[in-house]
Amino acid sequence: MIIECPACATRYVVPDSAIGVDGRTVRCAKCRHSWFQDGPALELAEGASTAAAPPEQEPEPRPEPKPEPAPPPPAQRAAPPPPAARAPFADETARDEGEPPLGRDDVPPPPIEQVHIPAHDDLPGSAFDAQPPFRRRRNWLKVWTWAAAIFAIFAAALIFAVSYWGLPDWVPVTRPDFAVGEPDLQLDFPIDQQEKREMPSGIEYFAINGTITNIGNVARSVPPVLVVLRDARDRKVFELEVRSPQSSLGPGESVSVTQAVTDVPRSARMAEIGWKAE
């Protein structure tokens, strides 16, 4: 609350609790004047009595409600069309003429046609009747299946025979005359020593002379040597298998091979020598 000194008009701001409801004597700090200061409740009551009551406000007039529009009149339904006239039934016509109507039992049944059913003996024969002679139809799919199975078995047997025994001699297939060269074994058969000669008795023979040498560091077995005689047109006319005197050769060892062949064809002119193919 705010208090004012009545002597020097100095104003002070003090709390309401310092004055109290009943009031108390206070002193001015400026002029040292003392007076009795009333409490804050009394001042509020006096202020409320002196305050003028506010004038009453007149109520505002309410707006008049607007009239609601009238609902539209209901639509008139169209009148249904009149039912179509129907023709009278036969029983109604008969009833009008005084005759009794016809019922379901009064309608006469349709005429029954006589159908001739032939006997079993009169029917024509069928191709599928089990009568002699009867031949069963052949199933070509089964026939071709059996043929394919037989051909597969024959082909497998032929392949096994050729791989095991080789091709026969009468098969016109070009075969190599000589085998692949043996490792570490060297053939030395000069051409001038392979020639046809004649004995003092007049018998001709073909002389074969040469050596086989092991040029390796280990012992090797010596396979057979094949001698092929050809004519002037380079056609093979005779062949002979020649075996070494020794079945194996040690490192650096050599062996001489000498063979005389009689009954050779007269057309033989040259010789080819190599390892025999297995």
C-alpha positions as MATLAB code, in Angstrom:
seq = 'MIIECPACATRYVVPDSAIGVDGRTVRCAKCRHSWFQDGPALELAEGASTAAAPPEQEPEPRPEPKPEPAPPPPAQRAAPPPPAARAPFADETARDEGEPPLGRDDVPPPPIEQVHIPAHDDLPGSAFDAQPPFRRRRNWLKVWTWAAAIFAIFAAALIFAVSYWGLPDWVPVTRPDFAVGEPDLQLDFPIDQQEKREMPSGIEYFAINGTITNIGNVARSVPPVLVVLRDARDRKVFELEVRSPQSSLGPGESVSVTQAVTDVPRSARMAEIGWKAE';
ca = [
       0.000    0.000    0.000;
       1.047    3.674   -0.431;
       0.968    6.071    2.542;
       1.493    9.874    2.495;
       2.824   12.153    5.224;
       0.177   14.828    6.037;
       2.906   17.341    7.006;
       5.366   17.247    4.098;
       3.346   15.174    1.587;
       6.117   12.570    1.238;
       4.803    9.254   -0.050;
       6.008    5.805    1.002;
       5.310    2.290   -0.288;
       4.938   -0.153    2.607;
       3.550   -3.701    2.725;
       0.030   -4.258    4.012;
       1.281   -6.547    6.767;
       3.380   -3.670    8.238;
       0.253   -1.526    8.832;
      -2.169   -4.301    9.750;
      -5.933   -4.393    9.438;
      -6.514   -2.165   12.545;
      -3.876    0.438   11.557;
      -0.903    1.836   13.535;
       1.087    5.023   14.303;
       3.824    5.767   11.793;
       6.548    8.471   11.558;
       7.773   10.355    8.514;
      11.454    9.760    7.892;
      11.835   13.184    6.290;
      10.091   15.605    8.668;
       9.813   13.330   11.707;
       6.008   13.862   11.853;
       3.916   11.091   13.464;
       0.298   10.172   12.621;
      -2.111    7.182   12.829;
      -2.405    5.300    9.581;
      -5.568    3.243    9.010;
      -5.429   -0.350    7.783;
      -5.835   -1.403    4.118;
      -9.288   -3.034    4.655;
     -10.831    0.231    5.665;
      -9.430    2.037    2.671;
     -10.801   -0.627    0.335;
     -14.266   -0.328    1.869;
     -14.243    3.441    1.525;
     -12.988    3.219   -2.050;
     -15.755    0.767   -2.928;
     -18.472    3.002   -1.455;
     -17.213    6.098   -3.229;
     -16.861    4.398   -6.601;
     -19.875    5.056   -8.781;
     -21.763    2.095  -10.079;
     -21.509    1.705  -13.865;
     -24.669    2.449  -15.837;
     -26.716   -0.507  -16.910;
     -26.488   -1.345  -20.609;
     -29.649   -1.873  -22.544;
     -29.964   -5.347  -24.134;
     -29.413   -5.468  -27.859;
     -32.485   -6.372  -29.892;
     -32.431   -9.958  -31.301;
     -32.748  -10.359  -35.086;
     -36.024  -11.767  -36.246;
     -35.770  -15.362  -37.614;
     -36.100  -15.767  -41.371;
     -39.068  -17.805  -42.540;
     -38.137  -21.277  -43.913;
     -38.978  -21.919  -47.607;
     -41.961  -24.138  -48.249;
     -41.129  -27.715  -49.475;
     -41.835  -28.456  -53.180;
     -45.074  -30.277  -53.928;
     -44.695  -34.088  -54.456;
     -44.423  -35.297  -58.081;
     -47.499  -36.947  -59.448;
     -47.064  -40.596  -60.478;
     -48.013  -41.616  -63.997;
     -51.026  -43.850  -64.259;
     -50.163  -47.512  -65.175;
     -51.117  -48.619  -68.723;
     -54.260  -50.707  -69.035;
     -53.691  -54.507  -69.265;
     -53.567  -55.947  -72.790;
     -56.414  -58.132  -73.860;
     -55.516  -61.837  -74.148;
     -57.002  -64.468  -76.406;
     -59.328  -66.986  -74.736;
     -58.006  -70.531  -74.194;
     -59.548  -73.546  -75.866;
     -61.192  -74.758  -72.674;
     -62.727  -71.310  -72.068;
     -64.144  -71.266  -75.633;
     -65.541  -74.725  -75.155;
     -66.974  -73.683  -71.798;
     -68.680  -70.686  -73.414;
     -70.195  -72.933  -76.075;
     -71.449  -75.356  -73.449;
     -68.914  -78.173  -74.101;
     -66.815  -79.697  -71.334;
     -63.100  -78.670  -71.367;
     -60.477  -81.126  -72.649;
     -58.230  -82.680  -70.011;
     -54.742  -84.218  -70.279;
     -56.185  -87.733  -70.530;
     -58.517  -86.783  -73.401;
     -55.612  -85.955  -75.822;
     -55.082  -88.940  -78.189;
     -51.527  -90.454  -78.087;
     -49.292  -90.264  -81.196;
     -49.277  -93.325  -83.457;
     -46.550  -95.931  -82.755;
     -44.444  -96.943  -85.737;
     -43.537 -100.574  -86.147;
     -39.719 -100.922  -86.333;
     -38.216 -104.161  -87.601;
     -35.193 -105.307  -85.551;
     -33.144 -107.839  -87.511;
     -31.865 -110.953  -85.819;
     -28.184 -111.481  -84.983;
     -27.692 -113.749  -87.967;
     -29.006 -111.087  -90.340;
     -26.447 -108.417  -89.213;
     -23.433 -107.856  -91.508;
     -20.068 -109.171  -90.292;
     -17.534 -106.862  -88.581;
     -13.803 -106.733  -89.222;
     -13.197 -106.914  -85.452;
     -15.259 -110.064  -84.827;
     -13.226 -112.916  -83.359;
     -14.046 -115.269  -86.184;
     -11.570 -117.189  -88.304;
      -9.649 -115.952  -90.114;
      -8.852 -113.210  -87.569;
      -5.636 -111.140  -87.904;
      -4.472 -108.914  -85.065;
      -3.446 -105.405  -86.021;
       0.324 -104.795  -85.970;
       1.704 -102.280  -83.480;
       4.392 -100.455  -85.466;
       5.644  -98.550  -82.424;
       6.443 -101.806  -80.666;
       8.142 -103.180  -83.797;
      10.419 -100.136  -84.146;
      11.238 -100.246  -80.429;
      12.419 -103.843  -80.714;
      14.436 -103.002  -83.847;
      16.186 -100.100  -82.081;
      17.032 -102.298  -79.077;
      18.518 -105.043  -81.294;
      20.571 -102.491  -83.254;
      21.943 -100.966  -80.029;
      23.021 -104.396  -78.734;
      24.703 -105.253  -82.053;
      26.548 -101.897  -82.179;
      27.806 -102.294  -78.600;
      29.086 -105.815  -79.350;
      30.836 -104.619  -82.532;
      32.572 -101.748  -80.729;
      33.778 -104.092  -77.982;
      35.123 -106.619  -80.534;
      37.008 -103.977  -82.539;
      38.518 -102.419  -79.417;
      39.636 -105.827  -78.100;
      40.749 -107.724  -81.265;
      41.114 -104.885  -83.769;
      39.830 -104.682  -87.322;
      40.104 -107.804  -89.487;
      42.475 -107.867  -92.426;
      39.727 -107.886  -95.046;
      38.447 -104.462  -93.959;
      39.659 -101.887  -96.543;
      41.182  -99.497  -94.029;
      44.619  -97.949  -94.370;
      46.787  -99.071  -91.472;
      50.252  -97.843  -90.535;
      52.980 -100.310  -91.461;
      55.291  -99.429  -88.588;
      54.876  -98.546  -84.933;
      56.059  -95.412  -83.207;
      59.807  -95.321  -82.571;
      61.009  -97.019  -79.387;
      62.730  -94.714  -76.868;
      66.488  -95.204  -76.507;
      66.560  -97.920  -79.246;
      68.132  -96.997  -82.578;
      67.817  -98.990  -85.835;
      70.748  -98.882  -88.271;
      69.941 -100.716  -91.522;
      71.834  -99.126  -94.475;
      69.934  -99.131  -97.775;
      72.842 -100.541  -99.788;
      72.884 -103.677  -97.616;
      69.185 -104.410  -98.183;
      69.111 -105.930 -101.653;
      68.169 -108.967 -103.666;
      71.008 -111.419 -104.254;
      71.532 -114.685 -106.116;
      73.193 -117.816 -104.768;
      75.667 -119.905 -106.853;
      72.886 -122.416 -107.322;
      70.762 -119.755 -109.027;
      68.275 -119.264 -106.166;
      67.400 -115.630 -105.446;
      67.068 -114.332 -101.889;
      66.675 -110.968 -100.151;
      69.439 -110.099  -97.691;
      68.698 -107.993  -94.580;
      71.627 -106.673  -92.518;
      71.714 -104.074  -89.722;
      72.250 -103.317  -86.037;
      70.095 -102.296  -83.046;
      71.734 -100.055  -80.407;
      70.554  -98.989  -76.948;
      71.573  -95.330  -76.614;
      69.870  -94.863  -73.245;
      71.017  -95.238  -69.651;
      68.742  -98.148  -68.717;
      68.186 -101.609  -70.152;
      65.472 -101.933  -72.816;
      63.596 -104.922  -74.232;
      63.926 -105.297  -78.015;
      60.607 -105.610  -79.905;
      60.351 -107.399  -83.286;
      61.447 -105.626  -86.466;
      59.204 -105.473  -89.550;
      60.645 -105.631  -93.086;
      58.354 -104.426  -95.908;
      59.314 -105.065  -99.566;
      57.922 -102.759 -102.269;
      57.993 -102.846 -106.056;
      59.026 -100.135 -108.498;
      55.587  -98.449 -108.161;
      55.963  -98.265 -104.344;
      53.354 -100.962 -103.732;
      53.794 -103.379 -100.837;
      54.379 -106.872 -102.181;
      55.879 -108.674  -99.186;
      56.486 -108.242  -95.444;
      58.533 -110.206  -92.916;
      58.915 -110.120  -89.128;
      62.506 -110.330  -87.870;
      63.399 -110.870  -84.205;
      66.613 -109.797  -82.529;
      69.001 -112.478  -81.246;
      68.810 -110.774  -77.827;
      65.510 -109.965  -76.112;
      66.984 -106.971  -74.214;
      69.932 -104.603  -74.488;
      71.857 -102.843  -71.742;
      72.963  -99.200  -71.875;
      75.272  -98.653  -74.897;
      74.947 -102.291  -76.045;
      74.386 -103.232  -79.733;
      73.252 -106.380  -81.548;
      73.573 -107.372  -85.231;
      70.521 -108.573  -87.145;
      71.025 -110.672  -90.300;
      68.256 -112.355  -92.248;
      67.984 -113.991  -95.673;
      64.514 -114.355  -97.170;
      63.778 -116.634 -100.100;
      60.639 -117.009 -102.188;
      60.216 -113.248 -102.416;
      58.236 -111.803 -105.330;
      60.263 -110.974 -108.410;
      58.794 -107.455 -108.427;
      60.398 -106.568 -105.059;
      62.900 -103.756 -105.535;
      63.328 -101.948 -102.190;
      62.913 -102.601  -98.479;
      61.569 -100.511  -95.569;
      62.529 -101.493  -92.030;
      60.946 -100.339  -88.764;
      59.403 -101.482  -85.509;
      56.419 -103.772  -85.885;
      53.082 -102.324  -84.830;
      51.200 -104.221  -82.146;
];
